[in-house]
């Protein structure tokens, strides 16, 4: 089950309070302002800054990959 649009509309980046967008793979939420990716585990977004993945400015990723 994917995250509903209603939930996506109210979620905000916990660091900057900015907008989030769903990855193409629907396995994470990206804050473009902070360059952070918040993973979705068991259909629950992990909205902890310490658990977020820092995105490289030169590398655009739209899916999480193990390993």
C-alpha positions, 0 to 999 in steps of 0.5 A: 500500500502506497502513502495516500496523497492526503498524508503526503499533503500534510507531511513536511520535512522535520528539519526545514518544514519544507515540502516533500515529494515521493520517490519514483520507487515510492520507497522514500520521501525527498526534501529537495531543500535539505537534500535528504531522503526519508525512507519508507519502511513497512509503509511508514515514513521514517521522519527522523533527521538522524535516519535520513539519507543525505543526497549527493548534489551531483547524484539524483536518486529516486529509489532506495537501493540496498547495499 
